[in-house]
Amino acid sequence: MDHDVYDGDGHDGAGASGVYNGMAATRLDGVAWQKSRHSNSQGSCVEFARLPGGEVAVRNSRFPDGPALVYTRAEIEAMLLGVKDGEFDHLVAS
């Protein structure tokens, strides 16, 4: 199985960190997962963790042993700016 590997410089490749998209979130030792204070009490939320190389991992709190998606800081910044600007509001509209 091929994986996108991030070596901390924002480029795909076989990096020394061994961190890749789709890896089990439990294999990311020593990271602190954070969720929004707006998350519900049933734990249905998205969690983020900053990785030692500067990347950001994302996981689904309902499946903490599941895969982690790994993004560059620039990718997370673009997403957060879009969220702040309301670009994704239609995804949760009733």
C-alpha positions as a Markdown table, in Angstrom:
| # | Residue | x | y | z |
|---|---|---|---|---|
| 1 | Met | 0.0 | 0.0 | 0.0 |
| 2 | Asp | 1.4 | 3.4 | -1.0 |
| 3 | His | 1.2 | 6.2 | 1.6 |
| 4 | Asp | 1.8 | 9.9 | 1.4 |
| 5 | Val | 4.8 | 10.4 | 3.7 |
| 6 | Tyr | 5.6 | 13.8 | 5.3 |
| 7 | Asp | 9.2 | 14.5 | 6.3 |
| 8 | Gly | 8.5 | 17.9 | 7.9 |
| 9 | Asp | 9.4 | 20.0 | 4.9 |
| 10 | Gly | 5.9 | 19.9 | 3.3 |
| 11 | His | 7.0 | 17.6 | 0.5 |
| 12 | Asp | 5.9 | 14.1 | -0.2 |
| 13 | Gly | 8.7 | 11.6 | 0.2 |
| 14 | Ala | 10.3 | 9.0 | 2.4 |
| 15 | Gly | 11.0 | 11.1 | 5.4 |
| 16 | Ala | 12.8 | 10.1 | 8.6 |
| 17 | Ser | 9.7 | 10.8 | 10.7 |
| 18 | Gly | 7.8 | 7.8 | 9.3 |
| 19 | Val | 4.5 | 9.8 | 9.5 |
| 20 | Tyr | 2.1 | 9.2 | 6.7 |
| 21 | Asn | -1.5 | 9.8 | 5.7 |
| 22 | Gly | -3.8 | 7.0 | 6.9 |
| 23 | Met | -1.5 | 5.6 | 9.6 |
| 24 | Ala | -3.1 | 4.5 | 12.8 |
| 25 | Ala | -3.6 | 7.5 | 15.1 |
| 26 | Thr | -2.4 | 5.3 | 18.0 |
| 27 | Arg | 1.1 | 5.1 | 16.3 |
| 28 | Leu | 1.6 | 8.9 | 16.8 |
| 29 | Asp | 3.2 | 8.6 | 20.2 |
| 30 | Gly | 3.5 | 11.5 | 22.5 |
| 31 | Val | 1.2 | 13.9 | 20.7 |
| 32 | Ala | -1.5 | 15.9 | 22.5 |
| 33 | Trp | -4.9 | 15.6 | 20.7 |
| 34 | Gln | -7.1 | 18.7 | 21.0 |
| 35 | Lys | -10.8 | 19.1 | 20.2 |
| 36 | Ser | -13.1 | 22.1 | 20.1 |
| 37 | Arg | -14.7 | 23.3 | 23.3 |
| 38 | His | -17.9 | 23.2 | 21.1 |
| 39 | Ser | -17.8 | 19.4 | 20.8 |
| 40 | Asn | -20.7 | 17.5 | 22.1 |
| 41 | Ser | -20.7 | 15.4 | 25.2 |
| 42 | Gln | -20.9 | 12.1 | 23.2 |
| 43 | Gly | -17.4 | 12.7 | 21.9 |
| 44 | Ser | -18.4 | 13.2 | 18.3 |
| 45 | Cys | -15.8 | 15.6 | 17.2 |
| 46 | Val | -12.7 | 16.1 | 15.1 |
| 47 | Glu | -9.4 | 16.1 | 17.0 |
| 48 | Phe | -6.1 | 17.8 | 15.9 |
| 49 | Ala | -2.5 | 17.2 | 17.1 |
| 50 | Arg | 0.6 | 19.1 | 16.2 |
| 51 | Leu | 3.3 | 16.7 | 15.2 |
| 52 | Pro | 7.0 | 17.2 | 16.0 |
| 53 | Gly | 7.9 | 18.0 | 12.4 |
| 54 | Gly | 5.3 | 20.8 | 12.3 |
| 55 | Glu | 2.6 | 18.9 | 10.5 |
| 56 | Val | -0.9 | 18.6 | 11.9 |
| 57 | Ala | -2.7 | 15.2 | 12.3 |
| 58 | Val | -6.5 | 15.0 | 12.3 |
| 59 | Arg | -8.6 | 12.1 | 13.6 |
| 60 | Asn | -12.2 | 11.2 | 14.3 |
| 61 | Ser | -12.8 | 11.0 | 18.1 |
| 62 | Arg | -15.4 | 8.3 | 17.7 |
| 63 | Phe | -12.6 | 6.1 | 16.2 |
| 64 | Pro | -9.4 | 7.1 | 18.1 |
| 65 | Asp | -7.7 | 4.0 | 16.9 |
| 66 | Gly | -8.5 | 4.7 | 13.3 |
| 67 | Pro | -6.5 | 6.5 | 10.7 |
| 68 | Ala | -4.9 | 9.9 | 11.1 |
| 69 | Leu | -4.9 | 12.3 | 8.2 |
| 70 | Val | -1.7 | 14.3 | 8.1 |
| 71 | Tyr | -1.6 | 17.9 | 6.7 |
| 72 | Thr | 1.0 | 20.6 | 6.3 |
| 73 | Arg | 0.7 | 23.8 | 8.4 |
| 74 | Ala | -0.2 | 25.6 | 5.2 |
| 75 | Glu | -3.0 | 23.2 | 4.4 |
| 76 | Ile | -4.5 | 23.6 | 7.9 |
| 77 | Glu | -4.1 | 27.4 | 7.8 |
| 78 | Ala | -6.0 | 27.5 | 4.5 |
| 79 | Met | -8.8 | 25.3 | 5.9 |
| 80 | Leu | -9.1 | 27.4 | 9.1 |
| 81 | Leu | -9.3 | 30.6 | 7.1 |
| 82 | Gly | -12.0 | 29.1 | 5.0 |
| 83 | Val | -13.9 | 28.0 | 8.1 |
| 84 | Lys | -13.6 | 31.5 | 9.7 |
| 85 | Asp | -14.9 | 33.1 | 6.4 |
| 86 | Gly | -17.9 | 30.8 | 6.5 |
| 87 | Glu | -17.0 | 28.9 | 3.3 |
| 88 | Phe | -18.2 | 25.6 | 4.8 |
| 89 | Asp | -21.3 | 26.7 | 6.7 |
| 90 | His | -23.5 | 25.0 | 4.1 |
| 91 | Leu | -22.2 | 21.6 | 5.2 |
| 92 | Val | -24.0 | 21.9 | 8.6 |
| 93 | Ala | -27.0 | 24.0 | 7.5 |
| 94 | Ser | -30.4 | 22.4 | 8.2 |
